């Protein structure tokens, strides 16, 4: 049995110093009997895997959706086992009840073109569109309590927006933003009242992040905007909550694929991580488990009144207006180092 996550909250009533009293109250985050579906799990390096582990830690039944070209390899690797990467808090191993092939570019079977159906990665599979996947899960498990969209793709992400084609831009929006809309459309009808849906965003939705191109920043902005409207519509119609997490950079497989520098110089993700560590209020590297725990908390009943929000999980970098490791800031820091050493850039350890 997976370990339940327990939190003890101390509440007190204070009057005179000689007459104080207190009591303790314990919360158990017990998701036994709940079903969590995480779309976008294909290895152990990404946010999806970390989120799956945290839901399993809380006792939920975990099922995942995997992109068809990665489906065979992932299911084979899963059968072999992922060792320490699959360990839960109680020492047991993460059990994924079922892996569904899922391509979020297609909402219905009719949208899948013949060229895809005949592709070697898809030919042996069926029912990998969003609506068919929801129907399969309803048949297999009866419901989904927690819906997690951990999917993003931009074929032209290495291109500046000024060089992005219409095709590349729309493809990024389809895979990374509209797919969340389509998933809520298909899954909300099988989600009990009180359920929660969530996606993963990035600070480029709000701020300029050079190097994150191809329409991906636009897609993330769409995702965050749609979160608000989906929260209203799905909340009123189905009684479920919709939120998104704006996660800081982590060297996942997808993020690491963004172009490296010349001669092996640090690429986009490496530079992004270094920037966060140097400038964020909390100066350690973000981990996928940080995001996994936040996703669990935001989905749970402890956050039952929170919906339509973008929750930043990025060591606080989103709050910063200055980069303390900037060359233009060196003189100021030099003048104040003696009295404020904590103002110096953080070190990546």
One Martini backbone bead per residue (centre of mass of N, CA, C, O) as a GRO file, in nm:
protein
  349
    1UNK     BB    1   0.097   0.036   0.022
    2UNK     BB    2   0.072   0.351  -0.003
    3UNK     BB    3   0.172   0.636   0.119
    4UNK     BB    4   0.049   0.867   0.320
    5UNK     BB    5  -0.004   1.208   0.331
    6UNK     BB    6   0.099   1.392   0.617
    7UNK     BB    7  -0.053   1.668   0.806
    8UNK     BB    8   0.023   1.890   1.070
    9UNK     BB    9  -0.198   2.113   1.242
   10UNK     BB   10  -0.153   2.399   1.443
   11UNK     BB   11  -0.377   2.525   1.682
   12UNK     BB   12  -0.452   2.840   1.854
   13UNK     BB   13  -0.530   2.995   2.177
   14UNK     BB   14  -0.477   3.333   2.275
   15UNK     BB   15  -0.417   3.501   2.566
   16UNK     BB   16  -0.288   3.483   2.829
   17UNK     BB   17   0.016   3.368   2.917
   18UNK     BB   18  -0.120   3.178   3.154
   19UNK     BB   19  -0.374   3.097   2.923
   20UNK     BB   20  -0.277   2.886   2.720
   21UNK     BB   21  -0.382   2.702   2.421
   22UNK     BB   22  -0.387   2.378   2.242
   23UNK     BB   23  -0.419   2.203   1.925
   24UNK     BB   24  -0.448   1.912   1.717
   25UNK     BB   25  -0.450   1.851   1.352
   26UNK     BB   26  -0.508   1.596   1.107
   27UNK     BB   27  -0.404   1.531   0.775
   28UNK     BB   28  -0.511   1.308   0.507
   29UNK     BB   29  -0.386   1.231   0.186
   30UNK     BB   30  -0.645   1.037   0.050
   31UNK     BB   31  -0.664   0.866  -0.287
   32UNK     BB   32  -0.824   0.631  -0.252
   33UNK     BB   33  -1.020   0.560  -0.548
   34UNK     BB   34  -0.866   0.737  -0.730
   35UNK     BB   35  -0.819   0.885  -1.063
   36UNK     BB   36  -0.516   0.934  -1.254
   37UNK     BB   37  -0.451   1.126  -1.553
   38UNK     BB   38  -0.147   1.129  -1.748
   39UNK     BB   39  -0.044   1.336  -2.002
   40UNK     BB   40   0.292   1.284  -2.107
   41UNK     BB   41   0.432   0.987  -2.074
   42UNK     BB   42   0.785   0.850  -2.163
   43UNK     BB   43   0.948   0.896  -1.891
   44UNK     BB   44   1.156   0.997  -1.597
   45UNK     BB   45   1.222   1.325  -1.658
   46UNK     BB   46   0.946   1.440  -1.634
   47UNK     BB   47   0.661   1.572  -1.501
   48UNK     BB   48   0.469   1.332  -1.537
   49UNK     BB   49   0.620   1.127  -1.359
   50UNK     BB   50   0.625   1.294  -1.097
   51UNK     BB   51   0.317   1.313  -1.072
   52UNK     BB   52   0.256   1.014  -1.061
   53UNK     BB   53   0.410   0.960  -0.794
   54UNK     BB   54   0.242   1.151  -0.610
   55UNK     BB   55  -0.028   1.011  -0.648
   56UNK     BB   56   0.072   0.737  -0.544
   57UNK     BB   57   0.152   0.833  -0.259
   58UNK     BB   58  -0.173   0.898  -0.210
   59UNK     BB   59  -0.326   0.626  -0.356
   60UNK     BB   60  -0.367   0.647  -0.646
   61UNK     BB   61  -0.475   0.573  -0.955
   62UNK     BB   62  -0.250   0.518  -1.230
   63UNK     BB   63  -0.266   0.675  -1.551
   64UNK     BB   64  -0.147   0.690  -1.899
   65UNK     BB   65  -0.023   0.897  -2.171
   66UNK     BB   66   0.128   0.804  -2.493
   67UNK     BB   67   0.306   0.858  -2.752
   68UNK     BB   68   0.310   0.638  -3.004
   69UNK     BB   69   0.626   0.648  -3.076
   70UNK     BB   70   0.671   0.574  -2.743
   71UNK     BB   71   0.501   0.330  -2.648
   72UNK     BB   72   0.673   0.073  -2.678
   73UNK     BB   73   0.922   0.160  -2.514
   74UNK     BB   74   0.780   0.235  -2.250
   75UNK     BB   75   0.642  -0.038  -2.192
   76UNK     BB   76   0.904  -0.199  -2.186
   77UNK     BB   77   1.048  -0.037  -1.963
   78UNK     BB   78   0.827  -0.076  -1.750
   79UNK     BB   79   0.859  -0.385  -1.733
   80UNK     BB   80   1.161  -0.376  -1.640
   81UNK     BB   81   1.213  -0.110  -1.500
   82UNK     BB   82   1.325   0.202  -1.304
   83UNK     BB   83   1.395   0.173  -1.023
   84UNK     BB   84   1.456   0.451  -0.841
   85UNK     BB   85   1.253   0.622  -1.022
   86UNK     BB   86   1.000   0.433  -0.885
   87UNK     BB   87   1.015   0.529  -0.601
   88UNK     BB   88   0.851   0.555  -0.309
   89UNK     BB   89   0.809   0.663   0.012
   90UNK     BB   90   0.762   0.346   0.114
   91UNK     BB   91   0.948   0.172  -0.113
   92UNK     BB   92   0.783   0.133  -0.336
   93UNK     BB   93   0.642   0.083  -0.659
   94UNK     BB   94   0.537   0.219  -0.926
   95UNK     BB   95   0.197   0.184  -1.049
   96UNK     BB   96   0.081   0.140  -1.371
   97UNK     BB   97  -0.219   0.034  -1.478
   98UNK     BB   98  -0.217   0.212  -1.759
   99UNK     BB   99  -0.135   0.244  -2.109
  100UNK     BB  100  -0.206   0.504  -2.341
  101UNK     BB  101  -0.244   0.587  -2.649
  102UNK     BB  102  -0.154   0.943  -2.733
  103UNK     BB  103  -0.280   1.206  -2.955
  104UNK     BB  104  -0.345   1.553  -2.913
  105UNK     BB  105  -0.397   1.631  -3.226
  106UNK     BB  106  -0.658   1.441  -3.176
  107UNK     BB  107  -1.003   1.433  -3.098
  108UNK     BB  108  -1.079   1.235  -3.333
  109UNK     BB  109  -1.082   0.985  -3.564
  110UNK     BB  110  -1.146   1.179  -3.813
  111UNK     BB  111  -0.867   1.353  -3.781
  112UNK     BB  112  -0.707   1.117  -3.879
  113UNK     BB  113  -0.485   1.063  -4.106
  114UNK     BB  114  -0.372   0.830  -4.326
  115UNK     BB  115  -0.066   0.887  -4.284
  116UNK     BB  116  -0.083   0.807  -3.981
  117UNK     BB  117  -0.219   0.528  -3.983
  118UNK     BB  118   0.036   0.410  -4.169
  119UNK     BB  119   0.230   0.454  -3.969
  120UNK     BB  120   0.450   0.259  -3.791
  121UNK     BB  121   0.364   0.390  -3.502
  122UNK     BB  122   0.030   0.350  -3.562
  123UNK     BB  123  -0.077   0.085  -3.708
  124UNK     BB  124  -0.098  -0.099  -3.426
  125UNK     BB  125  -0.296   0.126  -3.343
  126UNK     BB  126  -0.575   0.254  -3.140
  127UNK     BB  127  -0.749   0.505  -2.990
  128UNK     BB  128  -0.547   0.791  -2.981
  129UNK     BB  129  -0.750   0.980  -2.938
  130UNK     BB  130  -0.912   1.165  -2.709
  131UNK     BB  131  -1.205   1.045  -2.710
  132UNK     BB  132  -1.120   0.744  -2.712
  133UNK     BB  133  -0.961   0.750  -2.450
  134UNK     BB  134  -1.198   0.830  -2.267
  135UNK     BB  135  -1.369   0.580  -2.334
  136UNK     BB  136  -1.166   0.367  -2.235
  137UNK     BB  137  -1.150   0.467  -1.941
  138UNK     BB  138  -1.446   0.435  -1.874
  139UNK     BB  139  -1.449   0.129  -1.925
  140UNK     BB  140  -1.206   0.057  -1.721
  141UNK     BB  141  -1.274   0.290  -1.461
  142UNK     BB  142  -1.538   0.505  -1.495
  143UNK     BB  143  -1.311   0.737  -1.438
  144UNK     BB  144  -1.187   1.082  -1.360
  145UNK     BB  145  -1.045   1.292  -1.116
  146UNK     BB  146  -0.752   1.345  -1.255
  147UNK     BB  147  -0.628   1.587  -1.491
  148UNK     BB  148  -0.318   1.571  -1.683
  149UNK     BB  149  -0.136   1.819  -1.874
  150UNK     BB  150   0.193   1.704  -2.015
  151UNK     BB  151   0.198   1.890  -2.297
  152UNK     BB  152   0.449   1.969  -2.560
  153UNK     BB  153   0.486   2.125  -2.897
  154UNK     BB  154   0.755   2.260  -3.122
  155UNK     BB  155   0.896   2.244  -3.433
  156UNK     BB  156   1.003   2.576  -3.407
  157UNK     BB  157   1.148   2.656  -3.128
  158UNK     BB  158   1.432   2.767  -3.256
  159UNK     BB  159   1.264   2.995  -3.366
  160UNK     BB  160   1.192   3.290  -3.414
  161UNK     BB  161   0.904   3.456  -3.457
  162UNK     BB  162   1.003   3.599  -3.728
  163UNK     BB  163   1.054   3.277  -3.846
  164UNK     BB  164   0.773   3.173  -3.817
  165UNK     BB  165   0.541   2.971  -3.928
  166UNK     BB  166   0.220   2.901  -3.958
  167UNK     BB  167   0.245   2.598  -3.918
  168UNK     BB  168   0.418   2.606  -3.657
  169UNK     BB  169   0.232   2.781  -3.483
  170UNK     BB  170  -0.027   2.601  -3.500
  171UNK     BB  171   0.105   2.344  -3.392
  172UNK     BB  172   0.172   2.453  -3.111
  173UNK     BB  173  -0.122   2.520  -3.033
  174UNK     BB  174  -0.243   2.240  -3.068
  175UNK     BB  175  -0.052   2.073  -2.873
  176UNK     BB  176  -0.031   2.298  -2.615
  177UNK     BB  177  -0.349   2.408  -2.600
  178UNK     BB  178  -0.601   2.278  -2.737
  179UNK     BB  179  -0.565   2.001  -2.601
  180UNK     BB  180  -0.688   2.093  -2.332
  181UNK     BB  181  -0.967   2.153  -2.434
  182UNK     BB  182  -1.024   1.869  -2.550
  183UNK     BB  183  -0.989   1.715  -2.283
  184UNK     BB  184  -1.215   1.852  -2.125
  185UNK     BB  185  -1.442   1.780  -2.315
  186UNK     BB  186  -1.399   1.455  -2.279
  187UNK     BB  187  -1.354   1.427  -1.951
  188UNK     BB  188  -1.564   1.582  -1.778
  189UNK     BB  189  -1.808   1.369  -1.807
  190UNK     BB  190  -1.605   1.155  -1.621
  191UNK     BB  191  -1.606   1.367  -1.384
  192UNK     BB  192  -1.640   1.423  -1.078
  193UNK     BB  193  -1.737   1.610  -0.848
  194UNK     BB  194  -1.426   1.772  -0.750
  195UNK     BB  195  -1.248   1.772  -0.967
  196UNK     BB  196  -0.927   1.794  -1.161
  197UNK     BB  197  -0.751   2.017  -1.379
  198UNK     BB  198  -0.419   2.018  -1.548
  199UNK     BB  199  -0.134   2.217  -1.641
  200UNK     BB  200   0.173   2.314  -1.822
  201UNK     BB  201   0.371   2.591  -1.794
  202UNK     BB  202   0.537   2.916  -1.870
  203UNK     BB  203   0.688   3.227  -1.844
  204UNK     BB  204   0.659   3.293  -2.160
  205UNK     BB  205   0.357   3.384  -2.131
  206UNK     BB  206   0.459   3.675  -1.981
  207UNK     BB  207   0.756   3.671  -2.089
  208UNK     BB  208   1.060   3.723  -2.224
  209UNK     BB  209   1.216   3.428  -2.395
  210UNK     BB  210   1.487   3.377  -2.539
  211UNK     BB  211   1.457   3.069  -2.741
  212UNK     BB  212   1.128   3.052  -2.714
  213UNK     BB  213   0.983   2.951  -2.993
  214UNK     BB  214   0.754   2.880  -3.253
  215UNK     BB  215   0.492   2.968  -3.061
  216UNK     BB  216   0.518   2.876  -2.757
  217UNK     BB  217   0.453   3.134  -2.600
  218UNK     BB  218   0.169   3.159  -2.719
  219UNK     BB  219   0.060   2.885  -2.622
  220UNK     BB  220   0.094   2.946  -2.317
  221UNK     BB  221  -0.095   3.188  -2.317
  222UNK     BB  222  -0.341   3.032  -2.401
  223UNK     BB  223  -0.345   2.832  -2.170
  224UNK     BB  224  -0.391   3.046  -1.944
  225UNK     BB  225  -0.650   3.165  -2.060
  226UNK     BB  226  -0.815   2.898  -2.081
  227UNK     BB  227  -0.819   2.830  -1.781
  228UNK     BB  228  -1.029   3.040  -1.699
  229UNK     BB  229  -1.266   2.951  -1.886
  230UNK     BB  230  -1.271   2.654  -1.802
  231UNK     BB  231  -1.335   2.706  -1.508
  232UNK     BB  232  -1.612   2.825  -1.558
  233UNK     BB  233  -1.747   2.606  -1.738
  234UNK     BB  234  -1.667   2.342  -1.574
  235UNK     BB  235  -1.773   2.441  -1.304
  236UNK     BB  236  -2.074   2.484  -1.381
  237UNK     BB  237  -2.125   2.201  -1.531
  238UNK     BB  238  -1.922   1.986  -1.336
  239UNK     BB  239  -1.753   2.075  -1.073
  240UNK     BB  240  -1.466   2.159  -1.174
  241UNK     BB  241  -1.122   2.216  -1.180
  242UNK     BB  242  -0.887   2.475  -1.325
  243UNK     BB  243  -0.531   2.459  -1.375
  244UNK     BB  244  -0.192   2.600  -1.367
  245UNK     BB  245   0.162   2.540  -1.410
  246UNK     BB  246   0.446   2.746  -1.369
  247UNK     BB  247   0.740   2.618  -1.468
  248UNK     BB  248   1.045   2.568  -1.435
  249UNK     BB  249   1.346   2.461  -1.534
  250UNK     BB  250   1.410   2.134  -1.680
  251UNK     BB  251   1.605   1.850  -1.790
  252UNK     BB  252   1.435   1.732  -2.005
  253UNK     BB  253   1.397   1.578  -2.296
  254UNK     BB  254   1.254   1.812  -2.443
  255UNK     BB  255   1.428   2.053  -2.343
  256UNK     BB  256   1.709   1.931  -2.440
  257UNK     BB  257   1.631   1.952  -2.756
  258UNK     BB  258   1.707   2.222  -2.751
  259UNK     BB  259   1.938   2.389  -2.880
  260UNK     BB  260   2.263   2.388  -2.891
  261UNK     BB  261   2.555   2.502  -2.880
  262UNK     BB  262   2.845   2.559  -2.993
  263UNK     BB  263   3.061   2.314  -2.928
  264UNK     BB  264   2.878   2.230  -2.666
  265UNK     BB  265   2.739   2.451  -2.561
  266UNK     BB  266   2.514   2.577  -2.384
  267UNK     BB  267   2.187   2.562  -2.384
  268UNK     BB  268   1.884   2.668  -2.314
  269UNK     BB  269   1.837   2.501  -2.051
  270UNK     BB  270   2.109   2.557  -1.914
  271UNK     BB  271   2.078   2.867  -1.904
  272UNK     BB  272   1.811   2.876  -1.752
  273UNK     BB  273   1.902   2.741  -1.492
  274UNK     BB  274   2.130   2.937  -1.425
  275UNK     BB  275   1.947   3.187  -1.405
  276UNK     BB  276   1.768   3.093  -1.174
  277UNK     BB  277   1.986   3.043  -0.959
  278UNK     BB  278   2.101   3.342  -0.967
  279UNK     BB  279   1.792   3.505  -0.932
  280UNK     BB  280   1.634   3.360  -0.738
  281UNK     BB  281   1.524   3.346  -0.418
  282UNK     BB  282   1.571   3.042  -0.471
  283UNK     BB  283   1.907   2.872  -0.494
  284UNK     BB  284   1.788   2.614  -0.646
  285UNK     BB  285   1.712   2.352  -0.813
  286UNK     BB  286   1.472   2.242  -0.990
  287UNK     BB  287   1.231   1.982  -0.969
  288UNK     BB  288   1.000   1.753  -1.058
  289UNK     BB  289   0.897   1.710  -0.764
  290UNK     BB  290   0.805   1.996  -0.713
  291UNK     BB  291   0.578   1.978  -0.927
  292UNK     BB  292   0.437   1.724  -0.825
  293UNK     BB  293   0.350   1.836  -0.548
  294UNK     BB  294   0.188   2.076  -0.657
  295UNK     BB  295  -0.015   1.910  -0.820
  296UNK     BB  296  -0.130   1.756  -0.582
  297UNK     BB  297  -0.223   1.999  -0.411
  298UNK     BB  298  -0.403   2.137  -0.639
  299UNK     BB  299  -0.593   1.875  -0.666
  300UNK     BB  300  -0.675   1.869  -0.394
  301UNK     BB  301  -0.891   1.943  -0.130
  302UNK     BB  302  -0.699   2.167  -0.013
  303UNK     BB  303  -0.777   2.322  -0.311
  304UNK     BB  304  -1.105   2.345  -0.348
  305UNK     BB  305  -1.105   2.687  -0.406
  306UNK     BB  306  -0.911   2.647  -0.658
  307UNK     BB  307  -0.944   2.840  -0.967
  308UNK     BB  308  -0.806   2.984  -1.254
  309UNK     BB  309  -0.492   2.936  -1.215
  310UNK     BB  310  -0.144   3.046  -1.191
  311UNK     BB  311   0.111   2.842  -1.067
  312UNK     BB  312   0.414   2.910  -0.938
  313UNK     BB  313   0.709   2.684  -0.999
  314UNK     BB  314   1.027   2.879  -0.963
  315UNK     BB  315   1.165   3.003  -0.700
  316UNK     BB  316   1.043   3.311  -0.775
  317UNK     BB  317   1.124   3.447  -1.053
  318UNK     BB  318   0.856   3.594  -1.141
  319UNK     BB  319   0.915   3.840  -0.924
  320UNK     BB  320   1.142   3.946  -1.096
  321UNK     BB  321   1.306   4.255  -1.239
  322UNK     BB  322   1.601   4.152  -1.184
  323UNK     BB  323   1.941   4.071  -1.275
  324UNK     BB  324   2.207   4.000  -1.065
  325UNK     BB  325   2.401   3.884  -1.316
  326UNK     BB  326   2.424   4.145  -1.446
  327UNK     BB  327   2.646   4.372  -1.573
  328UNK     BB  328   2.468   4.630  -1.484
  329UNK     BB  329   2.484   4.529  -1.157
  330UNK     BB  330   2.774   4.508  -1.042
  331UNK     BB  331   2.829   4.784  -0.906
  332UNK     BB  332   2.607   4.775  -0.695
  333UNK     BB  333   2.694   4.511  -0.555
  334UNK     BB  334   2.978   4.602  -0.477
  335UNK     BB  335   2.870   4.831  -0.278
  336UNK     BB  336   2.678   4.593  -0.104
  337UNK     BB  337   2.818   4.327  -0.006
  338UNK     BB  338   2.885   4.374   0.295
  339UNK     BB  339   2.568   4.418   0.382
  340UNK     BB  340   2.455   4.223   0.113
  341UNK     BB  341   2.536   3.911   0.028
  342UNK     BB  342   2.249   3.797  -0.066
  343UNK     BB  343   2.256   3.960  -0.352
  344UNK     BB  344   2.405   3.759  -0.478
  345UNK     BB  345   2.446   3.534  -0.688
  346UNK     BB  346   2.373   3.229  -0.740
  347UNK     BB  347   2.484   2.888  -0.708
  348UNK     BB  348   2.559   2.609  -0.902
  349UNK     BB  349   2.556   2.285  -0.722
   0.00000   0.00000   0.00000
